[in-house]
């Protein structure tokens, strides 16, 4: 598959800045994180709509942990070694042992719950004064992004029933955030003055993330005359929304809001698959359809810790880029020099 057409220097592109070969302590942290997450992943797989046979779960667990031991013992064999490398290793073995979509059931449940709250969120957005509406939308995107079943702390919160969109929204805290370009973003997206004609929006998780965060932002951009392409994974990756699931969620969301329905009918909001199977994204390897949809875009939005920070944090684009994420991993927070649950709303100008 080709490089993403909006990359400014594809010849110099690296998907991740964190070189785990050069950071033995960080490498060991991530090996441990992937190892410890295996039990949670398999627990969800056993409760999924199409649970694998127990022998497949056992075989996968043995093979994956053996592979992690090889990474620990011979890391140079996996160069370039990044978090994305470990994600791809996991995805390959999941397919090999028939571990399909472990999170299909929980994604469906979270999507349904979020759709029940969508009308209230859209009503709140529509009632915002013009000077705070963009910040309100960014806050919604960050609050939704806390639904992440790949991070230990948020997985535990979800299991305890303590992940709530509106509660998280209240707890985001005052600005300025860890990386805070909200004022610049707000000026570029201001009501009646939006600087963009078309945005490619790489979305992240199912549930409140996409329904209460991404969809309201996409609707707002469409209201401003900016077409929006929502780009989602084609293949399972933790609780990330898949492209087929996203189409279904949008159809149900359109039943809640006529303006959204009108944008979907007109094709102003559309969906494309990236052909990806990881919570991070390697922009040297995206689908032809994604590139075709992005060809005339003048804005890229990368949402979520995986797509915007663990990969592509510094990758320059030919067009303007917005990166939005909540930091939910303690090792990543340490690497960045921030705290758990710190917030990033970053803007970068496109390079000619």
C-alpha positions in Angstrom: 0.0 0.0 0.0 1.2 3.6 -0.6 2.5 6.4 1.6 -0.2 8.7 2.9 -0.4 11.4 0.2 -0.3 14.3 2.7 3.1 13.4 4.2 5.5 16.3 3.5 8.7 14.2 3.4 7.8 10.5 2.9 11.4 9.7 2.2 12.3 10.7 5.8 9.1 9.4 7.4 9.3 7.2 10.5 6.1 6.2 12.1 7.3 6.4 15.7 9.8 8.8 17.5 10.4 6.5 20.4 13.2 4.2 19.4 13.0 1.3 21.8 16.4 -0.1 20.6 18.0 3.0 22.1 16.0 2.9 25.3 16.4 -0.4 27.1 14.3 0.7 30.1 11.5 1.9 27.8 11.7 -1.3 25.8 11.3 -3.4 29.0 8.4 -1.3 30.1 6.6 -1.9 26.8 7.3 -5.6 26.7 5.8 -5.8 30.2 2.8 -3.7 29.2 2.0 -6.0 26.2 2.6 -9.1 28.3 0.3 -8.0 31.1 -2.4 -6.9 28.7 -2.7 -10.3 27.2 -4.9 -11.7 30.0 -7.4 -8.8 29.6 -7.5 -9.2 25.8 -8.2 -12.9 26.1 -10.9 -12.3 28.7 -12.7 -10.1 26.2 -12.1 -12.6 23.4 -13.8 -15.3 25.5 -16.8 -13.0 26.0 -17.0 -11.8 22.4 -19.7 -12.6 19.8 -17.5 -15.2 18.2 -15.2 -16.6 21.0 -12.2 -18.6 19.9 -11.9 -22.1 21.2 -9.9 -22.3 24.4 -7.1 -24.2 22.7 -6.6 -21.2 20.4 -6.5 -18.8 23.3 -3.9 -20.9 25.1 -1.8 -21.3 21.9 -1.9 -17.6 21.2 -0.9 -16.7 24.7 2.0 -19.1 24.6 3.2 -17.9 21.1 2.8 -14.2 21.9 4.7 -14.5 25.2 7.4 -16.5 23.5 7.7 -13.7 20.9 8.0 -11.1 23.6 10.8 -13.1 25.1 12.6 -13.1 21.8 12.2 -9.3 21.6 13.7 -9.0 25.1 16.6 -11.3 24.2 17.3 -10.2 20.6 15.8 -6.7 20.1 18.1 -5.9 17.2 16.3 -8.6 15.2 13.1 -6.4 15.3 14.7 -3.2 14.1 13.2 -0.6 13.8 11.7 -1.4 17.2 8.9 0.9 18.3 5.6 0.5 20.0 4.1 0.0 16.6 6.4 -3.0 16.0 4.9 -4.7 19.1 1.4 -3.9 18.0 2.0 -5.4 14.6 3.5 -8.5 16.2 0.4 -8.9 18.3 -2.0 -8.4 15.4 -0.2 -11.0 13.3 -0.3 -13.6 16.0 -4.0 -12.9 16.7 -4.9 -13.6 13.1 -2.7 -16.7 13.0 -4.5 -18.2 16.0 -8.0 -17.1 15.1 -8.4 -14.4 17.8 -10.9 -12.3 15.8 -12.3 -9.2 17.3 -12.1 -9.6 21.1 -13.9 -6.3 21.7 -16.8 -6.5 19.3 -19.4 -7.0 22.1 -18.1 -4.2 24.4 -17.8 -1.8 21.4 -21.4 -2.5 20.4 -22.6 -1.9 24.0 -20.6 1.3 24.3 -21.8 2.6 21.0 -25.4 2.0 22.0 -24.9 3.8 25.3 -23.2 6.7 23.7 -25.9 7.1 21.0 -28.4 7.4 23.8 -26.5 10.5 25.0 -25.7 12.1 21.6 -28.8 14.4 21.4 -27.8 16.0 24.7 -24.2 16.5 23.6 -25.3 18.1 20.3 -27.8 20.3 22.1 -25.0 21.5 24.4 -22.7 22.2 21.5 -25.4 24.1 19.6 -26.1 26.2 22.7 -22.4 27.3 23.0 -21.4 30.9 22.3 -19.4 31.2 19.1 -16.2 32.0 21.0 -16.2 28.8 23.0 -17.8 26.3 20.6 -14.5 24.9 19.2 -12.9 24.5 22.6 -16.1 22.7 23.7 -15.8 20.3 20.8 -12.1 19.6 21.6 -13.0 19.0 25.2 -15.7 16.5 24.1 -13.1 14.7 21.9 -10.7 14.5 24.8 -13.3 13.2 27.2 -14.4 10.5 24.8 -10.8 9.5 24.2 -10.6 8.2 27.7 -12.4 5.0 26.6 -9.3 3.0 25.9 -9.1 -0.7 26.6 -5.5 -0.9 25.6 -4.2 1.1 28.6 -4.1 -0.5 32.1 -5.6 2.4 34.1 -8.5 3.1 31.8 -9.2 -0.7 31.4 -9.5 -0.9 35.2 -11.8 2.1 35.3 -14.0 0.6 32.6 -14.2 -2.8 34.4 -15.3 -1.0 37.6 -18.0 1.0 35.6 -16.2 4.3 36.3 -15.6 5.5 32.8 -18.3 8.1 32.2 -18.2 10.8 29.4 -19.8 13.6 31.3 -17.8 12.9 34.5 -14.6 12.9 32.5 -15.6 16.1 30.8 -15.9 17.8 34.2 -12.5 16.4 35.2 -10.5 17.6 32.2 -9.3 20.6 34.2 -8.4 24.1 33.3 -6.2 25.2 30.5 -3.4 25.5 29.5 -3.0 21.8 29.1 0.3 19.9 28.6 0.4 20.9 24.9 -2.2 23.5 24.2 -2.8 25.1 20.8 -6.6 25.4 21.4 -6.7 29.1 20.7 -5.0 28.6 17.3 -7.2 25.7 16.4 -10.3 27.7 17.5 -9.3 30.6 15.3 -8.8 28.3 12.3 -12.1 26.6 12.8 -14.1 29.6 14.0 -17.8 29.7 13.2 -18.3 31.4 9.8 -14.5 31.6 9.3 -13.4 28.0 8.9 -10.1 28.0 7.0 -10.6 24.5 5.5 -12.5 22.9 2.7 -11.9 19.3 3.5 -10.6 17.4 6.5 -9.4 13.8 6.8 -10.1 12.8 10.4 -8.4 9.6 11.6 -10.7 8.5 14.4 -9.9 6.3 17.4 -12.1 4.3 19.8 -15.7 3.2 19.6 -18.3 4.3 22.1 -18.1 7.8 23.6 -14.9 8.6 21.7 -16.4 8.4 18.2 -20.0 9.1 19.0 -19.8 11.9 21.5 -16.4 13.3 20.5 -15.7 12.7 16.8 -19.2 12.9 15.4 -20.1 16.3 17.0 -16.8 17.7 15.6 -17.4 16.3 12.2 -21.0 17.7 12.2 -19.7 21.2 13.2 -17.0 21.2 10.4 -19.6 20.2 7.9 -21.9 23.0 9.1 -19.0 25.3 8.3 -18.7 24.1 4.7 -15.8 21.7 5.4 -16.2 18.2 4.0 -15.1 15.5 6.5 -13.7 12.1 5.7 -13.7 9.8 8.8 -10.9 7.3 8.4 -11.1 4.1 10.4 -9.4 0.8 10.7 -10.5 -2.1 8.5 -9.3 -4.8 10.9 -9.7 -5.2 14.7 -7.4 -3.4 17.0 -8.4 -3.3 20.7 -11.6 -1.2 21.1 -10.9 1.0 18.0 -14.0 1.6 15.8 -13.9 -0.3 12.5 -15.0 1.2 9.3 -18.0 -1.0 8.9 -19.0 -0.3 12.5 -18.6 3.4 11.9 -21.0 3.3 9.0 -23.6 1.7 11.1 -23.0 4.1 14.0 -23.4 7.1 11.7 -26.6 5.8 10.3 -28.0 5.5 13.8 -26.7 8.9 14.8 -28.4 10.4 11.8 -31.7 9.2 13.3 -31.0 11.5 16.3 -30.0 14.6 14.3 -31.4 15.9 11.0 -28.4 18.1 10.3 -26.1 15.2 10.6 -28.4 13.2 8.4 -28.4 15.9 5.8 -24.6 16.0 5.7 -24.4 12.2 5.3 -27.0 12.2 2.5 -25.0 14.9 0.7 -21.7 13.1 1.1 -20.3 16.0 3.1 -19.5 13.6 5.8 -18.1 10.2 4.6 -16.2 7.2 5.7 -13.1 5.4 4.4 -11.1 2.5 5.5 -7.4 2.8 6.1 -6.6 -0.9 5.7 -4.9 -0.8 9.2 -5.1 -3.3 12.0 -3.4 -1.5 14.9 -4.2 1.3 17.4 -1.2 3.1 16.0 -1.0 3.9 12.3 1.9 3.7 9.9 1.3 6.4 7.3 3.7 4.6 4.9 1.1 1.9 4.5 -2.4 3.2 4.0 -5.2 2.2 1.6 -5.5 3.5 -1.9 -9.1 4.5 -1.0 -7.8 6.6 1.9 -5.3 8.4 -0.3 -7.9 9.1 -2.9 -10.2 10.6 -0.3 -7.4 12.7 1.1 -6.0 13.9 -2.2 -7.8 17.3 -2.0 -7.8 17.7 1.8 -6.3 20.7 3.4 -6.6 19.5 7.0 -5.6 16.3 8.7 -6.9 15.4 12.2 -5.1 12.7 14.1 -7.0 11.6 17.2 -5.9 9.4 20.0 -2.8 8.5 21.8 -1.8 5.8 19.3 -2.4 7.7 16.0 -1.3 11.1 17.2 1.4 10.6 19.8 2.8 7.0 19.9 3.0 7.3 16.1 3.1 10.4 13.9 3.7 12.9 16.7 6.2 14.9 14.7 5.5 13.7 11.2 5.2 16.8 9.0 2.3 17.1 6.6 1.8 19.2 3.5 -1.4 20.5 4.9 -2.3 21.8 8.4 -2.5 19.1 11.1 -4.4 18.8 14.4 -3.4 16.2 17.0 -5.8 15.5 19.9 -5.1 13.0 22.6 -5.4 12.1 26.3 -2.2 10.5 27.7 -3.4 7.2 29.4 -0.2 5.2 29.6 2.2 5.8 32.4 5.3 4.9 30.4 4.3 7.3 27.6 3.7 10.0 30.1 7.1 9.5 31.6 8.7 9.6 28.1 6.9 12.8 27.2 7.6 14.4 30.6 3.9 14.8 31.5 1.4 13.2 33.9 -1.1 10.5 33.4 -4.3 11.9 31.8 -2.5 15.1 30.6 -4.0 16.5 27.5 -2.7 17.4 24.0 -4.3 19.6 21.5 -1.6 20.4 19.0 -1.7 22.4 15.8 1.0 22.3 13.1 1.1 24.3 9.9 1.5 22.4 6.6 4.8 22.5 4.9 4.9 23.7 1.3 
